Amino acid sequence: TCCCSWHDAVWVNIKVAVVYTVRQENAEAALYRLADVEAQMNMYVGDLLRSSIAALTLQQAFQREDSIAAGVQSRLRTEMQPHGIEILRVLVIEVMPDKVVVDAMNRVKKEYYLRQAAYVRAEAFKSVSVKEAEGLSEAAYLQGAGVAKQRAAILDGLRETVTDDQDMDPDPE
């Protein structure tokens, strides 16, 4: 586990696993050149992690865990080879930001989703309002058409009445 600072000034612990083996032809070098192989590898891994992630943001680090591990593996292999150690694999197991940072990131995501939900609700309200206005407009149009037909019927009735009255009265004086 290594504690590192990112480009955006966030401190995190990175848990890394290193799979290695001692090469038989260099077993003597592996046993006698370094007093504590694992401590030396931990120091190398820490230095390599700090240098490889210093320019990244926390978000970029989460997205690039595999490339970070590959870079550390390549450079660690070069550093440990003269000591008879063969690095088989380096894995970034976990990137663990401080709980405060995780909570802040979760709040940011929550606010983003709340904004999206508010936008969807507003669009739904807009759609309902438009449909309601269209319905009211159609109702007003139909009501106006009904009133016009009603008036036309009244006029037709009055015409018939006047025409019938004139037909009945032979001398309209």
Secondary structure, 3 states (H helix, E strand, C coil): CEEEECCCCCEEEEEEEEEEEECHHHHHHHHHCCCCHHHHHHHHHHHHHHHHHCCCCHHHHHHCHHHHHHHHHHHHHHHHHHHCEEEEEEEEEEEEECHHHHHHHHHHHHHHHHHHHHHHHHHHHHHHHHHHHHHHHHHHHHHHHHHHHHHHHHHHHHHHHHHHHHHHCCCCC
